[in-house]
C-alpha cells in the first residue's frame, strides 16, 4: 500500500512528465501544422502561427512544471533549502513566462493591450 508521501512524490513526478509531454506535443503539433499553414496562408501568417503555438505551449508547460515543483517541495520536503530552491525556480520560470508573453503579444503581462499599440 502506498503511503501519503510516496503518493505525493508520484503526483509531482507525473506533473513533471505532463509538463514535458505538453511541451513536446505542442511543439510537434505546431511543426506538423506549419507546412499546411504555409501553403494556405503564406510565410508571414504561418510563421506567426507556429511561433505563437510554441510560445503558448511553453507557457502551459512551464505552469504545469511549477505546479509539480510546488507540490513536491511543499508536501514532500519542506526544508528551508528546498523552499529557497523552489523560490529560485519560480522566479526564473516567471521571468521566462513574462518574456514569452512579451514576445507573443508585444507588451508586458501587466500592461493593457492598448498601451502596446501606441
DSSP file (Angstrom, degrees, kcal/mol; ACC not computed):
  #  RESIDUE AA STRUCTURE BP1 BP2  ACC     N-H-->O    O-->H-N    N-H-->O    O-->H-N    TCO  KAPPA ALPHA  PHI   PSI    X-CA   Y-CA   Z-CA
    1    1 A X              0   0    0      0, 0.0     2,-0.4     0, 0.0     0, 0.0   0.000 360.0 360.0 360.0 141.6    0.0    0.0    0.0
    2    2 A X        -     0   0    0      1,-0.0     2,-0.1     4,-0.0     0, 0.0  -0.650 360.0-139.6 -85.9 130.5    1.2    3.5   -0.9
    3    3 A X     >  -     0   0    0     -2,-0.4     4,-1.8     1,-0.1     5,-0.2  -0.333  29.0 -98.5 -82.9 173.0    1.8    5.9    1.9
    4    4 A X  H  > S+     0   0    0      1,-0.2     4,-1.9     2,-0.2     5,-0.1   0.891 118.5  47.0 -59.3 -47.8    0.9    9.6    1.8
    5    5 A X  H  > S+     0   0    0      1,-0.2     4,-2.6     2,-0.2    -1,-0.2   0.887 110.8  50.1 -68.3 -39.8    4.4   11.0    0.9
    6    6 A X  H  > S+     0   0    0      1,-0.2     4,-2.2     2,-0.2    -1,-0.2   0.858 109.6  53.0 -69.2 -31.2    5.1    8.5   -1.8
    7    7 A X  H  X S+     0   0    0     -4,-1.8     4,-2.2     2,-0.2    -2,-0.2   0.918 110.7  46.6 -65.4 -42.6    1.7    9.3   -3.4
    8    8 A X  H  X S+     0   0    0     -4,-1.9     4,-2.3     2,-0.2    -2,-0.2   0.898 111.2  51.6 -67.0 -40.6    2.6   13.0   -3.4
    9    9 A X  H  X S+     0   0    0     -4,-2.6     4,-2.3     1,-0.2    -1,-0.2   0.914 109.7  50.6 -59.8 -41.9    6.0   12.3   -4.8
   10   10 A X  H  X S+     0   0    0     -4,-2.2     4,-2.6     1,-0.2    -2,-0.2   0.897 108.4  51.6 -63.0 -41.1    4.4   10.3   -7.6
   11   11 A X  H  X S+     0   0    0     -4,-2.2     4,-2.3     2,-0.2    -1,-0.2   0.891 109.5  50.8 -63.4 -39.1    2.0   13.2   -8.3
   12   12 A X  H  X S+     0   0    0     -4,-2.3     4,-2.1     2,-0.2    -2,-0.2   0.907 111.3  47.5 -63.3 -42.1    5.0   15.5   -8.6
   13   13 A X  H  X S+     0   0    0     -4,-2.3     4,-2.5     2,-0.2    -2,-0.2   0.898 111.7  50.0 -66.5 -40.3    6.7   13.1  -11.0
   14   14 A X  H  X S+     0   0    0     -4,-2.6     4,-2.8     2,-0.2    -2,-0.2   0.884 108.7  53.4 -64.6 -37.4    3.5   12.8  -13.0
   15   15 A X  H  X S+     0   0    0     -4,-2.3     4,-2.6     2,-0.2    -2,-0.2   0.913 109.1  48.6 -62.4 -42.6    3.2   16.6  -13.1
   16   16 A X  H  X S+     0   0    0     -4,-2.1     4,-2.3     2,-0.2     5,-0.2   0.935 112.9  47.5 -60.8 -46.1    6.8   16.8  -14.4
   17   17 A X  H  X S+     0   0    0     -4,-2.5     4,-2.6     1,-0.2    -2,-0.2   0.899 112.1  50.0 -63.3 -40.5    6.0   14.2  -17.1
   18   18 A X  H  X S+     0   0    0     -4,-2.8     4,-2.7     2,-0.2    -1,-0.2   0.914 109.5  51.3 -64.7 -43.0    2.8   16.0  -18.0
   19   19 A X  H  X S+     0   0    0     -4,-2.6     4,-1.8     1,-0.2    -2,-0.2   0.921 113.3  44.3 -60.4 -44.7    4.6   19.3  -18.3
   20   20 A X  H  X S+     0   0    0     -4,-2.3     4,-2.7     2,-0.2    -1,-0.2   0.907 113.1  51.8 -66.3 -41.4    7.2   17.9  -20.6
   21   21 A X  H  X S+     0   0    0     -4,-2.6     4,-3.0    -5,-0.2     5,-0.3   0.902 107.6  52.3 -63.2 -41.0    4.6   16.0  -22.6
   22   22 A X  H  X S+     0   0    0     -4,-2.7     4,-2.4     2,-0.2    -1,-0.2   0.926 111.9  46.4 -60.2 -44.8    2.6   19.2  -23.1
   23   23 A X  H  X S+     0   0    0     -4,-1.8     4,-2.4    -5,-0.2     5,-0.2   0.938 115.2  45.5 -63.9 -47.3    5.7   21.0  -24.5
   24   24 A X  H  X S+     0   0    0     -4,-2.7     4,-2.6     2,-0.2     5,-0.2   0.943 115.7  45.3 -63.4 -48.3    6.7   18.1  -26.8
   25   25 A X  H  X S+     0   0    0     -4,-3.0     4,-2.8     1,-0.2    -1,-0.2   0.910 113.9  49.9 -63.9 -41.9    3.2   17.6  -28.1
   26   26 A X  H  X S+     0   0    0     -4,-2.4     4,-2.2    -5,-0.3    -1,-0.2   0.905 113.2  45.0 -64.1 -41.9    2.6   21.3  -28.6
   27   27 A X  H  X S+     0   0    0     -4,-2.4     4,-2.5    -5,-0.2    -2,-0.2   0.929 114.9  47.8 -68.2 -44.4    5.9   21.8  -30.5
   28   28 A X  H  X S+     0   0    0     -4,-2.6     4,-2.5    -5,-0.2     5,-0.2   0.918 111.7  51.1 -61.8 -42.7    5.3   18.7  -32.7
   29   29 A X  H  X S+     0   0    0     -4,-2.8     4,-2.1    -5,-0.2    -1,-0.2   0.923 111.1  48.2 -60.0 -44.9    1.8   19.8  -33.4
   30   30 A X  H  X S+     0   0    0     -4,-2.2     4,-1.6     1,-0.2    -1,-0.2   0.911 112.3  48.6 -62.4 -42.3    3.0   23.3  -34.4
   31   31 A X  H  X S+     0   0    0     -4,-2.5     4,-0.7     1,-0.2    -2,-0.2   0.873 112.4  48.3 -66.4 -37.3    5.7   21.8  -36.7
   32   32 A X  H  < S+     0   0    0     -4,-2.5     4,-0.5     1,-0.2     3,-0.2   0.859 114.3  46.4 -70.1 -34.6    3.3   19.4  -38.3
   33   33 A X  H  X S+     0   0    0     -4,-2.1     4,-2.3    -5,-0.2     3,-0.4   0.751  94.1  80.5 -78.3 -25.0    0.8   22.2  -38.9
   34   34 A X  H  X S+     0   0    0     -4,-1.6     4,-2.9     1,-0.2     5,-0.2   0.881  88.3  50.9 -54.4 -48.8    3.3   24.7  -40.3
   35   35 A X  H  X S+     0   0    0     -4,-0.7     4,-2.1    -3,-0.2    -1,-0.2   0.888 112.3  48.1 -60.5 -36.8    3.6   23.3  -43.9
   36   36 A X  H  > S+     0   0    0     -4,-0.5     4,-2.4    -3,-0.4     5,-0.2   0.922 114.0  45.6 -68.1 -43.5   -0.2   23.4  -44.3
   37   37 A X  H  X>S+     0   0    0     -4,-2.3     4,-3.2     1,-0.2     5,-0.7   0.880 111.1  54.4 -65.3 -37.1   -0.4   26.9  -42.9
   38   38 A X  H  X5S+     0   0    0     -4,-2.9     4,-1.2    -5,-0.2    -2,-0.2   0.913 111.8  43.9 -62.1 -43.4    2.5   27.9  -45.1
   39   39 A X  H  <5S+     0   0    0     -4,-2.1    -2,-0.2    -5,-0.2    -1,-0.2   0.908 123.2  35.8 -67.9 -43.1    0.7   26.6  -48.2
   40   40 A X  H  <5S+     0   0    0     -4,-2.4    -2,-0.2    -5,-0.1    -3,-0.2   0.851 132.7  20.2 -81.4 -36.0   -2.7   28.1  -47.3
   41   41 A X  H  <5S-     0   0    0     -4,-3.2     4,-0.4    -5,-0.2    -3,-0.2   0.568 102.0-113.5-118.4 -11.6   -1.8   31.4  -45.7
   42   42 A X     X< -     0   0    0     -4,-1.2     4,-2.2    -5,-0.7     5,-0.2  -0.190  40.2 -66.0  95.7 168.1    1.7   32.4  -46.7
   43   43 A X  H  > S+     0   0    0      1,-0.2     4,-2.9     2,-0.2     5,-0.3   0.900 124.4  51.0 -63.7 -47.2    5.0   32.7  -44.8
   44   44 A X  H  > S+     0   0    0      1,-0.2     4,-2.2     2,-0.2    -1,-0.2   0.929 116.2  39.5 -61.7 -47.4    4.2   35.6  -42.5
   45   45 A X  H  > S+     0   0    0     -4,-0.4     4,-2.4     2,-0.2    -1,-0.2   0.898 116.9  50.3 -70.4 -40.2    1.0   34.2  -41.1
   46   46 A X  H  X S+     0   0    0     -4,-2.2     4,-2.5     2,-0.2     5,-0.2   0.919 112.1  47.9 -63.7 -43.1    2.3   30.7  -40.9
   47   47 A X  H  X S+     0   0    0     -4,-2.9     4,-2.5    -5,-0.2     5,-0.2   0.932 112.8  47.8 -63.4 -46.2    5.5   31.8  -39.1
   48   48 A X  H  X S+     0   0    0     -4,-2.2     4,-2.5    -5,-0.3     5,-0.2   0.899 112.0  51.7 -61.2 -40.0    3.4   33.9  -36.6
   49   49 A X  H  X S+     0   0    0     -4,-2.4     4,-2.2     2,-0.2    -2,-0.2   0.932 112.4  42.6 -63.8 -47.5    1.1   31.0  -36.1
   50   50 A X  H  X S+     0   0    0     -4,-2.5     4,-2.4     2,-0.2     5,-0.2   0.887 114.2  52.9 -68.2 -36.9    3.8   28.4  -35.3
   51   51 A X  H  X S+     0   0    0     -4,-2.5     4,-2.3    -5,-0.2    -2,-0.2   0.937 112.4  43.7 -62.3 -47.0    5.7   31.0  -33.1
   52   52 A X  H  X S+     0   0    0     -4,-2.5     4,-2.7     2,-0.2     5,-0.2   0.871 111.8  54.7 -67.1 -36.1    2.5   31.7  -31.1
   53   53 A X  H  X S+     0   0    0     -4,-2.2     4,-2.1    -5,-0.2    -2,-0.2   0.930 111.3  44.3 -60.9 -46.0    1.7   28.0  -30.9
   54   54 A X  H  X S+     0   0    0     -4,-2.4     4,-2.6     2,-0.2    -2,-0.2   0.896 113.4  50.6 -68.1 -40.2    5.2   27.2  -29.5
   55   55 A X  H  X S+     0   0    0     -4,-2.3     4,-2.5     2,-0.2    -2,-0.2   0.938 111.9  46.9 -63.6 -46.2    5.0   30.1  -27.0
   56   56 A X  H  X S+     0   0    0     -4,-2.7     4,-2.4     1,-0.2    -1,-0.2   0.895 112.6  51.2 -62.0 -39.0    1.6   29.1  -25.7
   57   57 A X  H  X S+     0   0    0     -4,-2.1     4,-2.7    -5,-0.2    -2,-0.2   0.922 110.5  48.0 -63.1 -45.0    2.8   25.5  -25.4
   58   58 A X  H  X S+     0   0    0     -4,-2.6     4,-2.7     2,-0.2    -2,-0.2   0.898 110.6  52.0 -63.2 -40.7    5.9   26.6  -23.4
   59   59 A X  H  X S+     0   0    0     -4,-2.5     4,-2.1     2,-0.2    -2,-0.2   0.936 112.7  44.2 -61.7 -46.5    3.7   28.8  -21.2
   60   60 A X  H  X S+     0   0    0     -4,-2.4     4,-2.1     2,-0.2    -2,-0.2   0.924 114.0  50.0 -64.8 -44.1    1.4   26.0  -20.3
   61   61 A X  H  X S+     0   0    0     -4,-2.7     4,-2.4     1,-0.2    -2,-0.2   0.903 109.9  50.9 -61.0 -41.7    4.2   23.5  -19.9
   62   62 A X  H  X S+     0   0    0     -4,-2.7     4,-2.5     2,-0.2    -1,-0.2   0.901 108.7  51.8 -62.6 -41.1    6.0   25.9  -17.5
   63   63 A X  H  X S+     0   0    0     -4,-2.1     4,-2.2     1,-0.2    -1,-0.2   0.916 111.3  46.7 -61.9 -42.9    2.9   26.4  -15.4
   64   64 A X  H  X S+     0   0    0     -4,-2.1     4,-2.3     2,-0.2    -2,-0.2   0.906 112.1  50.5 -66.1 -41.6    2.5   22.6  -15.1
   65   65 A X  H  X S+     0   0    0     -4,-2.4     4,-2.2     2,-0.2    -2,-0.2   0.891 110.2  49.8 -65.0 -39.4    6.1   22.2  -14.1
   66   66 A X  H  X S+     0   0    0     -4,-2.5     4,-2.6     2,-0.2    -1,-0.2   0.923 110.0  51.2 -63.9 -43.3    5.9   24.9  -11.5
   67   67 A X  H  X S+     0   0    0     -4,-2.2     4,-2.5     1,-0.2    -2,-0.2   0.910 110.3  49.1 -60.6 -41.9    2.8   23.3  -10.0
   68   68 A X  H  X S+     0   0    0     -4,-2.3     4,-2.4     2,-0.2    -1,-0.2   0.903 111.1  49.9 -64.4 -41.0    4.6   19.9   -9.8
   69   69 A X  H  X S+     0   0    0     -4,-2.2     4,-2.8     2,-0.2     5,-0.3   0.906 111.0  49.5 -63.6 -41.1    7.6   21.6   -8.1
   70   70 A X  H  X S+     0   0    0     -4,-2.6     4,-2.7     2,-0.2     5,-0.5   0.935 111.3  48.9 -63.7 -46.2    5.3   23.3   -5.6
   71   71 A X  H  X S+     0   0    0     -4,-2.5     4,-1.9     1,-0.2     5,-0.5   0.943 115.5  43.7 -57.8 -48.8    3.5   20.0   -4.8
   72   72 A X  H  X>S+     0   0    0     -4,-2.4     4,-1.7    -5,-0.2     5,-1.2   0.913 118.4  42.7 -65.8 -43.1    6.8   18.1   -4.4
   73   73 A X  H  <5S+     0   0    0     -4,-2.8     4,-0.4     3,-0.2    -2,-0.2   0.945 119.3  39.5 -72.5 -48.3    8.5   20.8   -2.3
   74   74 A X  H  <5S+     0   0    0     -4,-2.7     4,-0.3    -5,-0.3    -3,-0.2   0.895 126.8  33.0 -71.1 -39.5    5.7   21.9    0.0
   75   75 A X  H  <5S+     0   0    0     -4,-1.9    -3,-0.2    -5,-0.5    -2,-0.2   0.810 128.7  29.8 -89.4 -30.3    4.3   18.4    0.6
   76   76 A X  T  <5S+     0   0    0     -4,-1.7     2,-0.2    -5,-0.5    -3,-0.2   0.906 132.4   9.8 -99.2 -51.1    7.4   16.2    0.5
   77   77 A X      < +     0   0    0     -5,-1.2     2,-2.1    -4,-0.4    -1,-0.2  -0.586  60.5 173.6-135.0  73.5   10.4   18.1    1.6
   78   78 A X        +     0   0    0     -4,-0.3     2,-0.2    -2,-0.2    -4,-0.1  -0.280  29.3 142.7 -80.7  56.4    9.5   21.5    3.1
   79   79 A X     >  -     0   0    0     -2,-2.1     4,-2.3    -6,-0.1     5,-0.2  -0.520  65.1-111.4 -87.9 163.6   13.1   22.4    4.3
   80   80 A X  H  > S+     0   0    0      1,-0.2     4,-2.1     2,-0.2     5,-0.1   0.894 118.6  50.3 -61.2 -40.0   14.4   25.9    4.1
   81   81 A X  H  > S+     0   0    0      2,-0.2     4,-2.4     1,-0.2    -1,-0.2   0.924 110.7  47.4 -65.9 -44.8   16.8   24.9    1.4
   82   82 A X  H  > S+     0   0    0      1,-0.2     4,-2.3     2,-0.2    -1,-0.2   0.865 112.5  49.7 -67.6 -34.3   14.2   23.2   -0.8
   83   83 A X  H  X S+     0   0    0     -4,-2.3     4,-2.5     2,-0.2    -1,-0.2   0.883 110.5  50.6 -69.4 -37.7   11.9   26.2   -0.4
   84   84 A X  H  X S+     0   0    0     -4,-2.1     4,-2.1    -5,-0.2    -2,-0.2   0.906 111.4  47.6 -65.0 -41.5   14.7   28.5   -1.4
   85   85 A X  H  X S+     0   0    0     -4,-2.4     4,-2.4     2,-0.2    -2,-0.2   0.915 111.8  50.7 -64.9 -42.4   15.5   26.4   -4.5
   86   86 A X  H  X S+     0   0    0     -4,-2.3     4,-2.9     1,-0.2    -2,-0.2   0.919 108.4  52.3 -60.0 -44.0   11.8   26.4   -5.3
   87   87 A X  H  X S+     0   0    0     -4,-2.5     4,-2.4     1,-0.2    -1,-0.2   0.910 110.0  48.4 -60.1 -42.5   11.6   30.1   -5.0
   88   88 A X  H  X S+     0   0    0     -4,-2.1     4,-2.4     2,-0.2    -1,-0.2   0.914 112.2  48.8 -64.0 -42.5   14.6   30.5   -7.4
   89   89 A X  H  X S+     0   0    0     -4,-2.4     4,-2.7     1,-0.2     5,-0.2   0.918 111.6  49.2 -62.9 -43.7   12.9   28.1   -9.9
   90   90 A X  H  X S+     0   0    0     -4,-2.9     4,-2.5     2,-0.2    -2,-0.2   0.900 110.9  50.2 -64.3 -40.9    9.6   30.0   -9.7
   91   91 A X  H  X S+     0   0    0     -4,-2.4     4,-2.4    -5,-0.2    -2,-0.2   0.934 113.2  46.0 -62.9 -45.7   11.4   33.4  -10.2
   92   92 A X  H  X S+     0   0    0     -4,-2.4     4,-2.3     1,-0.2    -2,-0.2   0.931 115.4  45.6 -63.7 -45.6   13.3   32.1  -13.2
   93   93 A X  H  X S+     0   0    0     -4,-2.7     4,-2.5     2,-0.2    -1,-0.2   0.853 111.3  53.1 -68.9 -33.5   10.2   30.4  -14.7
   94   94 A X  H  X S+     0   0    0     -4,-2.5     4,-2.7    -5,-0.2    -1,-0.2   0.927 109.6  48.7 -64.8 -44.1    8.1   33.6  -14.0
   95   95 A X  H  X S+     0   0    0     -4,-2.4     4,-2.5     1,-0.2    -2,-0.2   0.910 111.5  50.3 -60.9 -41.6   10.7   35.7  -15.9
   96   96 A X  H  X S+     0   0    0     -4,-2.3     4,-2.4     2,-0.2    -2,-0.2   0.916 110.5  49.7 -61.4 -43.0   10.6   33.2  -18.8
   97   97 A X  H  X S+     0   0    0     -4,-2.5     4,-2.4     2,-0.2    -2,-0.2   0.929 111.6  47.8 -62.2 -45.7    6.8   33.4  -18.9
   98   98 A X  H  X S+     0   0    0     -4,-2.7     4,-2.6     1,-0.2    -1,-0.2   0.908 111.9  50.6 -61.9 -41.1    6.8   37.2  -18.9
   99   99 A X  H  X S+     0   0    0     -4,-2.5     4,-2.3     1,-0.2    -1,-0.2   0.895 110.4  49.3 -64.2 -39.8    9.4   37.2  -21.6
  100  100 A X  H  X S+     0   0    0     -4,-2.4     4,-2.2     2,-0.2    -1,-0.2   0.894 111.2  49.0 -66.7 -39.6    7.4   34.8  -23.7
  101  101 A X  H  X S+     0   0    0     -4,-2.4     4,-3.2     2,-0.2     6,-0.5   0.910 110.8  50.9 -65.3 -41.7    4.2   36.9  -23.3
  102  102 A X  H  X S+     0   0    0     -4,-2.6     4,-1.9     1,-0.2    -2,-0.2   0.914 111.6  48.3 -60.0 -42.7    6.2   40.0  -24.3
  103  103 A X  H  < S+     0   0    0     -4,-2.3    -2,-0.2    -5,-0.2    -1,-0.2   0.888 118.6  39.0 -64.2 -40.5    7.5   38.1  -27.4
  104  104 A X  H  < S+     0   0    0     -4,-2.2    -2,-0.2    -5,-0.1    -3,-0.2   0.910 130.2  24.6 -79.3 -44.1    4.0   36.9  -28.3
  105  105 A X  H  < S-     0   0    0     -4,-3.2    -3,-0.2     2,-0.3    -2,-0.2   0.597  94.9-124.6-102.7 -13.0    1.9   40.0  -27.5
  106  106 A X  S  < S+     0   0    0     -4,-1.9     2,-0.3    -5,-0.5    -4,-0.2   0.689  82.7  75.9  76.6  17.6    4.4   42.8  -27.7
  107  107 A X  S    S-     0   0    0     -6,-0.5    -2,-0.3    -5,-0.1    -1,-0.2  -0.983  86.9 -96.8-153.0 158.1    3.6   44.0  -24.2
  108  108 A X    >   -     0   0    0     -2,-0.3     3,-1.7     1,-0.1     8,-0.1  -0.429  42.9-109.0 -72.8 154.8    4.3   43.0  -20.6
  109  109 A X  T 3  S+     0   0    0      1,-0.3    -1,-0.1    -2,-0.1   -11,-0.0   0.788 117.6  51.3 -57.9 -28.9    1.6   41.0  -18.9
  110  110 A X  T 3  S+     0   0    0      2,-0.1    -1,-0.3     0, 0.0     2,-0.2   0.540  92.0  93.7 -89.6  -5.7    0.6   43.8  -16.6
  111  111 A X  S <  S-     0   0    0     -3,-1.7     2,-0.1     1,-0.1    -4,-0.1  -0.596  81.9-112.1 -84.8 148.2    0.2   46.4  -19.5
  112  112 A X    >>  -     0   0    0     -2,-0.2     3,-0.9     1,-0.1     4,-0.8  -0.453  26.9-116.0 -73.5 153.0   -3.1   47.0  -21.1
  113  113 A X  H >> S+     0   0    0      1,-0.3     3,-0.6     2,-0.2     4,-0.6   0.844 114.2  55.9 -60.1 -35.3   -3.5   45.8  -24.7
  114  114 A X  H >4 S+     0   0    0      1,-0.2     3,-0.5     2,-0.2     4,-0.4   0.776  97.1  64.3 -71.1 -24.3   -4.0   49.4  -26.0
  115  115 A X  H X4 S+     0   0    0     -3,-0.9     3,-0.7     1,-0.2    -1,-0.2   0.812  98.0  54.9 -68.6 -29.2   -0.7   50.5  -24.4
  116  116 A X  H << S+     0   0    0     -4,-0.8    -1,-0.2    -3,-0.6    -2,-0.2   0.734 102.5  57.0 -76.0 -21.4    1.3   48.3  -26.6
  117  117 A X  T <<        0   0    0     -4,-0.6    -1,-0.2    -3,-0.5    -2,-0.2   0.518 360.0 360.0 -89.7  -4.7   -0.2   49.7  -29.8
  118  118 A X    <         0   0    0     -3,-0.7    -1,-0.2    -4,-0.4    -2,-0.1   0.482 360.0 360.0 -70.5 360.0    0.8   53.3  -29.1
